[in-house]
Amino acid sequence: MGKRLRIFRASRAAATVAEPAARAPARGEAELVVDQQHYHRIVREGILRATVSLDVMTADFKAMLVPAAGSNGREAPSIVEVFRRLAAKGVEIRLLHAGTPSSAALRELKQALPTGRCPRLHAKAVVVDCRAMYVGSANLTGAGLGAKADGRRNFEMGLWTESPALIDAVLDQFNALWEGRRCESCRRKDVCPVPLEEPGL
């Protein structure tokens, strides 16, 4: 994991949690994010400003367009291209999804960066540099994150936080899936053609 692992360990050392996350609910302050606020908070202030790492959990993934600031939509690369540019700058990116690999957007994404698929995944989270995080209802799609015009986007709600305890708890869950630790006891392998024991496929 490189830089991400060092930050994750440092945040764990700095966090003051009375009991391990597995035994007690993680607690921390958070800000409510609603509807069109998703695009500004998660994409513009989160994903686009990542310098170290991005960890994304999403049930659905589509190659949504990301309009450049002040371009009036004239310049709008896809989120896949955004991820490519971030990866070229050294940002470590992992994406867990539940979607079928037949999706054109997913095929394009898998050529660009490490992904993992779990058909049971319904959680949605975006962790930026192990220091800020969104958890909520929105998938990584234009309708979910509000890139679509008002009147067409989904009604979504979630929480944005910089709480080390909450971020560590979500990363624990992410890593358990990414590393295939949840696969051994899973009873849905019949619908999982690419189990996460083989991450990155």
C-alpha positions as CSV (number, residue, x, y, z in Angstrom):
1,M,0.0,0.0,0.0
2,G,3.0,2.4,0.3
3,K,2.1,5.9,1.3
4,R,-1.5,5.0,2.1
5,L,-0.4,2.4,4.7
6,R,1.9,4.9,6.4
7,I,-1.0,7.5,6.7
8,F,-3.4,4.8,7.8
9,R,-1.1,3.7,10.6
10,A,-0.4,7.3,11.6
11,S,-4.1,8.1,11.8
12,R,-4.7,5.0,14.0
13,A,-1.9,6.1,16.4
14,A,-3.5,9.6,16.6
15,A,-7.1,8.4,17.1
16,T,-8.3,8.0,20.7
17,V,-10.9,5.2,20.6
18,A,-11.8,3.5,23.9
19,E,-12.3,0.1,22.3
20,P,-11.4,-1.6,19.0
21,A,-13.8,-0.7,16.1
22,A,-14.9,-4.4,15.9
23,R,-16.2,-4.2,19.5
24,A,-17.7,-0.7,19.7
25,P,-19.2,1.6,17.1
26,A,-16.8,4.2,15.8
27,R,-17.8,7.7,16.6
28,G,-16.9,11.1,15.2
29,E,-18.2,14.4,13.9
30,A,-19.7,14.6,10.4
31,E,-21.4,17.0,8.0
32,L,-24.6,16.1,6.1
33,V,-24.3,16.1,2.3
34,V,-27.6,16.3,0.3
35,D,-28.4,16.0,-3.4
36,Q,-26.4,18.5,-5.5
37,Q,-23.9,19.1,-2.7
38,H,-22.4,15.6,-3.5
39,Y,-20.7,16.9,-6.6
40,H,-19.0,19.8,-5.0
41,R,-18.0,18.1,-1.8
42,I,-17.0,14.6,-3.0
43,V,-15.8,15.3,-6.6
44,R,-14.4,18.9,-6.5
45,E,-13.2,19.1,-2.9
46,G,-12.5,15.4,-2.5
47,I,-11.5,13.3,-5.5
48,L,-9.9,16.1,-7.6
49,R,-7.7,17.2,-4.6
50,A,-6.4,13.7,-3.8
51,T,-2.6,13.7,-3.5
52,V,-1.8,10.3,-1.9
53,S,-4.7,7.9,-2.2
54,L,-8.3,7.2,-3.1
55,D,-10.3,4.3,-1.8
56,V,-13.8,4.0,-3.4
57,M,-16.7,1.6,-2.7
58,T,-19.7,1.7,-5.0
59,A,-22.4,-0.7,-6.0
60,D,-22.7,0.9,-9.4
61,F,-20.1,2.6,-11.6
62,K,-20.6,4.7,-14.7
63,A,-18.1,6.9,-16.6
64,M,-19.7,10.1,-15.5
65,L,-18.3,13.4,-16.9
66,V,-16.4,15.8,-14.6
67,P,-16.8,19.4,-15.9
68,A,-13.6,21.5,-15.4
69,A,-14.1,24.4,-13.1
70,G,-15.2,27.5,-15.1
71,S,-15.4,25.6,-18.4
72,N,-19.3,25.8,-18.6
73,G,-19.1,22.1,-19.5
74,R,-16.9,22.6,-22.6
75,E,-14.1,20.5,-21.0
76,A,-15.5,17.5,-19.2
77,P,-13.3,14.4,-19.0
78,S,-14.8,11.1,-17.8
79,I,-14.1,10.0,-14.2
80,V,-11.9,7.3,-15.7
81,E,-9.7,9.9,-17.3
82,V,-9.7,11.8,-14.0
83,F,-8.5,8.7,-12.2
84,R,-5.8,8.1,-14.9
85,R,-4.5,11.7,-14.4
86,L,-4.4,11.3,-10.6
87,A,-2.6,7.9,-10.9
88,A,-0.1,9.5,-13.2
89,K,0.7,12.0,-10.4
90,G,1.3,9.1,-8.0
91,V,-2.1,8.9,-6.3
92,E,-2.8,5.3,-5.3
93,I,-6.3,4.3,-6.3
94,R,-8.4,1.3,-5.4
95,L,-12.0,0.8,-6.5
96,L,-14.4,-1.9,-5.2
97,H,-17.7,-2.3,-7.1
98,A,-20.6,-4.7,-7.5
99,G,-21.3,-4.0,-11.2
100,T,-20.9,-6.5,-14.0
101,P,-17.5,-6.5,-15.9
102,S,-19.4,-6.2,-19.2
103,S,-20.0,-2.5,-18.6
104,A,-17.9,-0.5,-21.0
105,A,-17.0,2.0,-18.3
106,L,-15.7,-0.8,-16.0
107,R,-13.7,-2.4,-18.8
108,E,-12.1,1.0,-19.4
109,L,-11.5,1.5,-15.7
110,K,-9.9,-2.0,-15.2
111,Q,-7.3,-1.1,-17.9
112,A,-6.4,2.0,-15.9
113,L,-6.2,1.0,-12.2
114,P,-6.7,-1.8,-9.7
115,T,-10.3,-2.8,-9.1
116,G,-12.1,-5.5,-7.3
117,R,-15.7,-6.8,-7.7
118,C,-18.0,-8.1,-5.0
119,P,-21.6,-8.7,-6.2
120,R,-22.8,-8.4,-2.5
121,L,-21.3,-4.9,-2.2
122,H,-24.0,-2.2,-1.6
123,A,-21.9,0.2,0.5
124,K,-20.8,3.5,-0.9
125,A,-17.8,5.4,0.4
126,V,-15.0,7.6,-0.9
127,V,-11.9,8.0,1.3
128,V,-9.4,10.7,0.2
129,D,-5.8,10.6,1.4
130,C,-6.9,8.6,4.5
131,R,-7.9,12.0,6.0
132,A,-11.4,12.8,4.6
133,M,-14.3,10.6,3.7
134,Y,-17.8,10.4,2.3
135,V,-20.2,7.6,3.4
136,G,-23.8,7.6,2.1
137,S,-26.3,6.5,-0.5
138,A,-24.6,7.8,-3.7
139,N,-23.0,5.5,-6.2
140,L,-20.1,6.7,-8.4
141,T,-22.4,7.8,-11.2
142,G,-23.5,11.1,-12.6
143,A,-27.0,10.7,-11.2
144,G,-25.6,9.7,-7.8
145,L,-22.9,12.4,-7.4
146,G,-24.9,15.2,-8.9
147,A,-23.0,15.7,-12.1
148,K,-26.3,15.6,-14.0
149,A,-28.5,18.7,-14.2
150,D,-31.0,19.7,-11.5
151,G,-34.2,17.7,-12.1
152,R,-32.3,14.7,-13.4
153,R,-30.0,13.7,-10.5
154,N,-30.9,11.3,-7.8
155,F,-32.1,12.3,-4.3
156,E,-29.1,11.3,-2.2
157,M,-27.8,11.8,1.4
158,G,-24.6,11.0,3.1
159,L,-22.0,12.2,5.6
160,W,-18.6,13.9,5.0
161,T,-16.1,13.6,7.8
162,E,-12.5,14.0,8.8
163,S,-12.8,11.9,11.9
164,P,-9.9,9.4,12.1
165,A,-12.0,6.9,14.1
166,L,-14.7,6.8,11.4
167,I,-12.2,6.7,8.5
168,D,-10.2,3.9,10.1
169,A,-13.4,1.9,10.7
170,V,-14.4,2.2,7.1
171,L,-10.9,1.4,5.8
172,D,-10.9,-1.7,8.0
173,Q,-14.1,-2.9,6.2
174,F,-12.7,-1.9,2.8
175,N,-9.5,-3.8,3.4
176,A,-11.3,-6.9,4.6
177,L,-13.2,-7.0,1.3
178,W,-10.2,-6.0,-0.9
179,E,-8.0,-8.7,0.6
180,G,-10.7,-11.4,0.2
181,R,-11.1,-11.9,4.0
182,R,-14.9,-11.9,3.6
183,C,-14.8,-14.4,0.8
184,E,-14.1,-17.6,2.8
185,S,-17.5,-17.5,4.6
186,C,-19.5,-16.1,1.7
187,R,-22.4,-18.2,0.4
188,R,-22.9,-16.3,-2.8
189,K,-19.9,-17.5,-4.8
190,D,-22.3,-18.8,-7.3
191,V,-22.9,-15.2,-8.5
192,C,-19.3,-14.2,-8.1
193,P,-17.3,-15.1,-11.3
194,V,-14.3,-13.1,-10.1
195,P,-13.9,-13.6,-6.3
196,L,-11.9,-11.0,-4.4
197,E,-9.4,-13.7,-3.4
198,E,-7.9,-12.5,-6.7
199,P,-7.9,-8.7,-6.1
200,G,-7.3,-6.4,-9.1
201,L,-9.3,-8.6,-11.6
